[in-house]
Amino acid sequence: MTGKTAVVTGSTSGIGFETAKMLASRGARVVLACRDPEAMHAAADRIRTQVETAEVVEVVLDLADLSSVSAAADRVCGQFACVDLLINNAGVMALRQQRLTADGFEMQLAVNHLGHFAFTGLLLVRLAASRAARVVTVSSKVHPRGRIGIEDLPVPPRYDPWAAYAASKLANVLFASELNRRLSAAGLRVISLACHPGFSSTNLSRELVSSRIGTTLLGMLKKITTQPAARGALPTLCAATAPDMQGGEYIGPTRMGHTRGPAGLDRMKGDSSDRDLARGLWSRSEELTNVRYTFDAAASVPVAS
């Protein structure tokens, strides 16, 4: 990865942090794109401490605020001639109560999908300037349970924490697949893949419980049923760096029902193969974010030396 620039969203802890640290250890210039500046700075310091040669850049990115997404993209585009790897990792899970963003979007849809949709589109020209760029979007094993009514976006008529989360994770795989089809049709040197971490121990579950006892029990359950974040990062790293990866593929753990173990090919399920739904979600996402992908312009960008 020496000489390559990798942008990792949500990299202050968990899978995002482990991914960023591993990429830095392999020579990549890593851009941490995170909401909390203090937590991001602490994560950058940890990476620099553990990887003496690490080159880490910090960019504030709040995916729940489109103005922050635009500012972060401007910062990345202003600092780098090309982006070789974009990992759409940040996410929130099963928020107990419905929350709306400053833009009026349901929070899980906004952070997990719409913010990443906008960020990716705003970085497209820099991705196209790479000799072989990849966009990796982190989804979840729950995506087959997701249901998306295009007419109900961005705020569903009834809120259920897990239904909203599953819908956002379905949106991730629909986006990754549709993006790859459009990149291929435009002849760009960029591929898009999706992945999932299986059952991994991360901070995503902090919203699931509110009591001290519940937190303790959840911690015990996680130790028994999940794998460490460093192992959960393997599918992301495989999708991002393995030389034999093809655009449109879905990567996850390969053991125990694709919940843990070494990374390899998995299969998208549920509505993820519905191309009409993918196109509808794409159009609605453009309307909501006011970000329209300029594939023709990106195709004319010279490759960065």
N, C-alpha and C positions, 0 to 999 in steps of 0.2 A: 504493500500500500504506500510505499515511499513516494512522495511527491503528489499524492492525491489529496483532494479536499473532501471531507465527509461532514455532512450536517446531520445531527441527531437531535430530534425534538424530545423533550421530556427526559433529559439525561442527568438529573440530579440524584437519582437513586434507582434501584431495581435493575430491570433489563436494559433500560436506556443507559444507565451509568456503566454497567458491565460491557455493553456494546461499545460505547465511546472509549473506555479504557483499553479494550482489546485492539480496537482500530489504531489508537495512538501507539500502542506497543508494537504495532507492525509498521509504523512509520507514517501513518496518515496524519495530515493536519486536520484536527477535529474541531468542529464548531458546535459548541453546546448551545442549543436554542431552547430556553426555558423561561417559565413565567416568573419565578422567584429569584431576583438577583442575588440575594444573600446565599440561598441554597445552591445556586449555580456556581457562585464563586467558591464555596466550600467544596463542591464536587470537582471543580477545576484544580483546586489545590491538592485534593486527594489523588487525582490522576497524575499531576506533576510529581508528587511525592513517590508514587508507586512506579512511575515510568519516567526515568530521568531524562529521556530524550523527547518527551511529549511536547507537542506544539498544540496548545489549546486556545481557542478563541471563544469569547462569551458574547452571546447576543440575546437580549431580552425578547421573548416571544410569548405572548398570551393568546392562545388559540381561541379563547372565548371573546376576543375583541378584534374585529377586522382591522381597525386602525393600527393595532399593535402588529398584526400579521403583515400589513403593508410596510410598516416601518422596519420590521425585522428583515423582510425580503430586500428592501432598499439597502439596508446595512450590508447584507451578504453580497448582493450584486455590486455594490460600490467597492467592496474589499477584495473580491475574487473574480478573476477572468472566467473561471469555469468552476462548476461543482460536479465532482465525479460520482458522488453518492449522497442521496437524500434518504434518510430513514425516518419515516413518519411513525414515531413510536409513542408519543405522549397520549395519555388517555385518562378518563375518569370512569368509574364503574358503579352502577346501581345506586345512584344518589337517592337517599331515603325520601327526600321531598323534591318536587319539581322546582328547578331553578331556571330562570331565563337569563340570557346574557345581555350585555348592553345593546346588542343589535336585535334583541327580541327573539332569540333562538333558544330552543330547549338545550340545556347545557351539555348533555352527553352527545347529542347530534353535532353541536357546535364544535366541541373540543375534539371529539374522536374523528369526525368526518369533515365538516364544512371548513374548519380552520385549516386542516391539512390540504383540502382541495384547493383553497385559495393560495396557500403558501407554495404548493407545488407549481401551480400555474404561474405565479409571479417569479419563480426561479427557473422556468422552463428554458429561457434563452441561455442561462448559464449552464444548465444541464446539457443542452444541445451543443455547447462549445467544447464539451469533453470528448475524448476519443471513444469512450465506451462507458456512458453513465448508467446508473441504476437508481430506480426509485423503489424502495421497499416499504410497504405499508403493513403495520402490525395489526392483525385482526385477532380473533379468538375462536376457540372451539364452539362457542355458543352461537356463532353466526347462522347455523341452519335454523335456529329458532326465531330468527329475526323476520319481521314483517314490516314492509314499508309501503305506506299509501302516499304516493307522490302529492296528492291533493291535500294531505294532512300536514305536510312539512311547512314551516319548521317547528310547529308546536302541535303534538298529537291531541285529539279531543279528550282523551283520558290518559292519565299518567300512571304507569306502572314501572318501578325502578328497573326490573330485569327485562321487561319488554323493550324499554327505551334503550337499554344497553345492548341487547341483542340486535335491535334495529340498526344501531350505530356500527356494530361490528359487521353486519351484513353490508352496510353501506361501504365499509372499508374494502371488502373483497369485490364488490361491484365496481367501485372506483378503480381499484388496481387493475382489474381485467379490462375495463373499458379504456382506461388510459393506455394500456399496452396495445390494444387494437388501434387506437388513434395514432400512437407513436409509430407503429409499424406502417400504417397507411401513409403517413407523412414521410417515411423514409429516414427517420431520425436515428441517430446512434445512441438511443436511450431505450432501455427496457424497464418494464414495471412488473414487480412481483409482490405477492402477499405472503405473510407467514403468521404463525401463531406459536406461543411459548409452551403450549400444553398446560399442565398444572404447575405453576411456579409461584414461589413466595415473593411477593412484591408489596408495595405500599398501596396498591389499588384498592385492597379490601378494607382500608381504614374507615371507609364510609359505611361499612355494613353493620357495625355495632356502635352503640353509644355508651354502654356501661363499662365499668372497670372489669367486672366479672366476664362480660361478653368478650372484651378485648383479650383477656387471659385465655378463655376457652378457644377463641379463634386462633390465637398464637399456638396453642397446643395442637389444634387440628391441622394447622398449616405445616407443622413439623412432621406430622405423620403422613400427610397426603400429598405434599408438594415437593418439588425439587428446588434447589437454590437458584437465585436469580442468575448466577453465572452460567448454570446449565440451561436455564430458560432462554438465555440470550443466544444459544447455539443456532436455532433456526434463523434468527435475524442475521447472524454473521454468515451463515451458509448462503442465504439468499443474496447477501450483499457482496460476497467475495468469491464463492466457489466458481471456478472457471467454466463448469459445464451447465450452469443455470440458463434456462430459457425464459424469455418474457412470458408472462401469464401463468407461471407456475405458482404453486402454493406449498410452502415448506413448513414442516412441523416436526416434533419429536416422533420417533419411529417405534417406540416400544409402549407396551401396556395401553393399547388402544389410542396411540398417538398422544399420550399424556406426558411422557418423559423419555429420556434417553437421547441417543445421537440424532442429529437432524437429517431429514430426508424428505422425499416427496410425500405430500398428503393430498387429499381430494376435497375441493370445495363442494358444499352440499346445499340443500334447500333451494332458495330462490336465486342463488349466486349464478346460476347458468342462464337466467332470464335476461337476454340481451335487450329486450324492449324495456324492461325495468331499469337496466343499467343506463340506457340512453335517456330515459325519462329522469332518472336521478341526476345524471350529468347536466341536463338542461336546467333542472330546477336548482341545482347547486350553483350554476352560473348566474341565474337570476338572483338568488339570495345573497351571494357574495359579491356580485358585480365584477367577477374575475372571469374573463373569457380567454381561453387558451389560444395563442397565436402560433399554431403549428407551422404555417407557411413562413412566418418571420423567423422562427427558430431554425427551420431547415436551411435558411440562407446564412446562418451565423458560421464564420470560419472556425475551425478547430483550434483551440488554444495550444500554443506550442509548449 
